[in-house]
Amino acid sequence: MYIVYILYSDSFNRTYTGMTSNLDKRLSQHNAGKNRSTKVFVPWRVIFKENFDIRIEARKKEKYLKSGAGREFIKNFV
């Protein structure tokens, strides 16, 4: 199973979109500063997640969320 997720940093009013097969582990990595693009903005919390059985479908959703229309969609959760 694959999970597309959106993280939010309350301290910096930033979002991050990603895909993983283990969300708890991935969130721990983000909050531990092990990801170069997110370590400056810790702490993170999950504001959206969606499960997929097929990796290709998960990747399509991730790409959508990173598009202009997807960023507008994300504003509903912040």
C-alpha positions as CSV (number, residue, x, y, z in Angstrom):
1,M,0.0,0.0,0.0
2,Y,1.2,3.5,-0.8
3,I,0.2,6.7,1.0
4,V,0.2,10.2,-0.4
5,Y,0.4,12.7,2.4
6,I,0.5,16.4,3.1
7,L,2.5,17.8,6.0
8,Y,2.0,21.2,7.6
9,S,4.4,23.2,9.7
10,D,2.4,25.5,12.0
11,S,5.6,27.4,13.0
12,F,6.4,28.4,9.4
13,N,3.0,28.1,7.6
14,R,4.5,25.6,5.1
15,T,3.2,22.5,3.5
16,Y,5.1,19.5,2.1
17,T,3.6,16.7,-0.2
18,G,5.1,13.3,-0.5
19,M,4.5,9.6,-1.0
20,T,5.5,6.6,1.2
21,S,4.7,3.1,2.2
22,N,5.2,3.8,5.9
23,L,3.8,7.1,7.0
24,D,4.7,6.9,10.7
25,K,8.4,6.2,9.8
26,R,8.4,8.9,7.2
27,L,6.9,11.5,9.5
28,S,9.6,10.7,12.1
29,Q,12.3,11.2,9.5
30,H,10.8,14.6,8.6
31,N,10.6,15.7,12.2
32,A,14.1,14.4,13.0
33,G,15.6,16.6,10.2
34,K,16.6,13.8,8.0
35,N,15.1,15.3,4.9
36,R,17.0,18.3,3.4
37,S,13.9,20.0,2.1
38,T,12.0,19.8,5.3
39,K,14.5,19.9,8.2
40,V,14.4,23.7,8.5
41,F,10.6,23.8,9.1
42,V,10.1,21.2,11.9
43,P,7.9,20.2,13.5
44,W,5.5,18.8,10.9
45,R,2.0,17.3,11.3
46,V,-0.1,15.3,8.8
47,I,-3.1,17.2,7.5
48,F,-4.1,14.9,4.6
49,K,-3.4,11.3,3.6
50,E,-4.8,9.0,1.0
51,N,-4.1,5.3,0.5
52,F,-3.5,3.6,-2.8
53,D,-2.9,0.0,-3.7
54,I,-1.1,0.8,-6.9
55,R,2.1,2.9,-6.9
56,I,1.3,4.5,-10.2
57,E,-2.0,5.9,-8.9
58,A,-0.3,7.2,-5.8
59,R,2.3,9.0,-8.0
60,K,-0.4,10.6,-10.1
61,K,-2.1,12.0,-7.0
62,E,1.2,13.3,-5.7
63,K,1.9,15.0,-9.0
64,Y,-1.6,16.5,-8.9
65,L,-1.1,17.9,-5.4
66,K,2.1,19.5,-6.5
67,S,0.4,21.2,-9.4
68,G,-1.3,24.6,-9.3
69,A,-4.7,23.0,-9.0
70,G,-3.4,20.7,-6.3
71,R,-2.0,23.6,-4.3
72,E,-5.4,25.2,-4.4
73,F,-6.9,21.9,-3.1
74,I,-4.4,21.9,-0.2
75,K,-5.5,25.4,0.9
76,N,-8.7,23.7,2.1
77,F,-6.8,21.8,4.8
78,V,-4.6,24.7,6.1
